[in-house]
Amino acid sequence: MSKEALVIFTPSGKRGRFAVGTPILTAARQLGVDLDSVCGGRGICSKCQISPGYGDFAKHGVTVDDDALTPWNSVEERYKSKRGMAPGRRLGCQACVMGDVVVDVPPESQVHKQVIRKSATQRDIVMDPATRSYLVEVAEPDMHEPTGDFERLTQALAAQWQIVTPITTLPVLRRLQPALRKGNWSVTVVVNQGNHDAAPRILDVFPGYREGGLYGLAIDLGSTTIAAHLCSLEDGSVLASSGLMNPQIRFGEDLMSRVSYAMMNPGGDVEMTRAVRTSINDLAKSIAEEAKIDPKSIFEVVFVMNPVMHHLLMGIDPVELGQAPFALATSGSMTLNASELDLTSIHDSARVYVLPCIAGHVGADCAAVALSEEPSKSKDMVLIVDVGTNAELLLGNETRVLACSSPTGPAFEGAQISSGQRAAPGAIERVEIDPVTKEPRFRVIGSDLWNTDPGFDAATSASGITGICGSGIIEAVAEMRMAGLVDQAGLIGGPDQTGTTRCEAEGRTHSYILHDGSAEGGPKISVTQGDIRAIQLAKAALYAGAKLLMDEMGVETVDRVTLAGAFGAHISPKHAMVLGMIPDVLLEKVTSAGNAAGTGARIALCSRAARTAIEATVQQIHKVETAIEPRFQEHFVNASAIPNALDTFPELSRIVTLPNVSFNTSGSGGGRRRRG
């Protein structure tokens, strides 16, 4: 028998065993992994580039040896010499399986490109940016009063703009004398004035009057996606918003997997730091190109992120965040030179501001949400949920604000789901199931038509129907519960129990067929028992975090719920409540804040006062640690039921009647028995 090896693809999570010698491209095609190729695997098009990962992957239960793929060959060398290839990349058609391997498919190698749903929310901001430009008239040199050009520039800044004792860099000094003389002793100076009484910094100098050309980046560095907004530092307008997948996914889809990778692989943290910094440089260049500006005119960057991403961006080993007491190297805000983070694609003197973290698992992204949504100014009790791979929650009003994080995992974003995928054209994003006929209808990203509407096939011919994304799986599971296809314990019924052949046997459990395109060569998209379980675990963690905050606050209910984050903007409140993701509340009191963390980053980019305010606010937010709180597990077990084993949902009951069905056959073939 020929030897086989395990191949695991990220970010899809798909895996399979293949004979040694199988090309990675072939393995990808057999598993239905989204890996592009137009040349038939001849090494010509280079669209099948992949990034293999090496070392110990505890999450996947594999160790990847250095010789897990065949050696670099002449075809790859020829392509790299002619057109270039990023370090660590291989061609999927040339690299063959030799041992267990974890393979990341980067965004540019995917046929169905990721739709980054972290768009900019319009917000009125009082402009007070840290980085501004000033026109300065500088005295000419005088042999009788010998002073340097820089000294006379600083005197002019103090006299004309009250900017005292600025400092600068050697590259700026090199540009100073030519600029002064070309501008006839009139120059436009770009100055960054940070908080905390730090000395002002001259970032650049231009001859004469220079209008515009001053930009900043607000970056929400998430565990799954990196979203950036390119803003004018003169009026705060958003010129472009863009994003890409976080390349660290190949080291682990959730934060603790990445911490584990750093623990088990010497230098693993450095590897992850390098990967994310490279991607941020690429993102800065691409967003500048989209806005038709020079990336070197980006003078400032503001970052928000969770604590693990914070440490990995800074080049700090995150190992302490993987164990109690979850100590941060620093929780305060940071102001740095962009060069310290290897951000070479933007201006060489650019500055970086990082919002403060709240605690070991509640980061600068949660602080940015607090800056954007201002729960401390709310008259009523508001629960703000930033839904992501690691959900962060804020609960409070003008008297007190609490915060916690909850390890929901990547299921809400389509990962760990049998037919799941990231949000991209062709992914099912909306689902309805007729409670009588049990027949589904759905919409896919890229079209406003339902699959039952005339013209749907033509409208989706380019993308096809490729899988199901996070919002789609949420609605599918909730609709299955409302249609009586899934019971409170989360078990899918068989065809005889549900009255539909769409529920078909799959081993000892059942699955529900949403779409079967196999006759036309397309995928068969089902919701399996494993998918239901993944969603139950994720939503139970989310709800348990909310309940823990409510316990600490001493309240039984909340007045309103705000869903933040890219995914939160696309969740149906009704379906979220049917699942039991969020506490019971009037549906009209559930609203979306869009990418509130990104909005908070933009506010901090445009306002020094906002930076001072959030630095003070985070000191007042009380952190509740879910990892060591016994009640979290109790709430988690109850929240595993759909919607909940203990809590009633009176507001939900007014609009939805959930069928009283049970498909538990005492463990004898009809479904898995619930644990706990």
JOBELHU-V975615 format. One record per helix or strand. SS is the DSSP state (H for helix, E for strand). FROM is the first residue (numbers start at 1). TO is the last residue. Records with the same first field share a line. If there is no record, write none. Layout:
BEGIN
SS=FROM-TO + FROM-TO
END
This chain:
BEGIN
E=4-10 + 15-19 + 23-23 + 49-53 + 55-57 + 62-64 + 69-69 + 89-91 + 96-97 + 101-104 + 114-114 + 128-128 + 131-137 + 167-168 + 186-192 + 201-207 + 215-221 + 225-232 + 238-245 + 298-305 + 334-337 + 351-354 + 359-359 + 362-362 + 382-386 + 391-396 + 401-406 + 420-420 + 424-424 + 427-433 + 440-444 + 450-450 + 467-468 + 486-486 + 492-492 + 503-506 + 509-516 + 524-527 + 560-564 + 590-594 + 607-607 + 622-623
H=24-31 + 74-83 + 107-109 + 149-161 + 170-182 + 247-251 + 255-264 + 268-291 + 295-297 + 307-314 + 318-322 + 338-341 + 364-373 + 375-377 + 410-413 + 456-459 + 470-482 + 495-498 + 518-520 + 529-553 + 565-568 + 573-579 + 587-589 + 596-606 + 608-617 + 626-628 + 630-639 + 650-653
END
